[in-house]
Amino acid sequence: MLFQHLQTMGDLFRPLFMAKFRTIAKALEEVKKIDPDTCLSDYVLRRLASEEKISQIQSGNKTLVEVESLLDFLNGEENQERS
């Protein structure tokens, strides 16, 4: 019973925010929802990820981009993890 209580208390401290990682194509779709006339391409997103200007993880052959990091970069904010 004590373990269950401690486990429940641990849930209170769990972060409420979970990073949204998307493939390059899906991240580009997210940007196009905000700005339908964007000139960004998947090539540009891949390059930003490879240069570590936006947060990304590699899963096999796929690059997964953190959408919030991408939007921050596009708004002129520096990537907090990399700076």
Secondary structure, 3 states (H helix, E strand, C coil): CHHHHHHHHHHHCCCCCCCCEEEHHHHHHHHHHHCCCCCCCHHHHHHHHHCCCCCEEEECCEEEEEHHHHHHHHCCCCCCCCC
